[in-house]
Amino acid sequence: MLRFMDWSIVAMGCALVLMSLGGQWWERTRVRKGKSPDQDMRFYRAWLPLLVGLGLISAKVPSLLIAPHPVVMIMDTLDGALWVTVLILVLQAGHRVSRARRPRT
């Protein structure tokens, strides 16, 4: 049962990566039709799902494929760095949104 749950996390990561690719495709088709790109939503539609999906995949796949311990440790370290990057990007986006909504005095 545990293996099924681990593979379902990998499947969810793959779905997030595909959703990210779909978001990038959607943005390109909107720009081709003459609409201006929405820079704030581009982060949420394309980059955030990509980073989270890659984080989910890199956290589970090495241990599921019974990789050697050093490979698992390297992937866990890279996964941690990826999650710190996601946290920084989300905090920056939140700060930008809160600054934009602040009334001008």
Stockholm file with secondary structure:
# STOCKHOLM 1.0

chainA/1-105         MLRFMDWSIVAMGCALVLMSLGGQWWERTRVRKGKSPDQDMRFYRAWLPLLVGLGLISAKVPSLLIAPHPVVMIMDTLDGALWVTVLILVLQAGHRVSRARRPRT
#=GR chainA/1-105 SS CHHHHHHHHHHHHHHHHHHHHHHHHHHHHHHHTTCCCCHHHHIIIIIHHHHHHHHHHHHHHHHHTTCCHHHHHHHHHHHHHHHHHHHHHHHHHHHHHHHHHSCCC
#=GC SS_cons         CHHHHHHHHHHHHHHHHHHHHHHHHHHHHHHHTTCCCCHHHHIIIIIHHHHHHHHHHHHHHHHHTTCCHHHHHHHHHHHHHHHHHHHHHHHHHHHHHHHHHSCCC
//
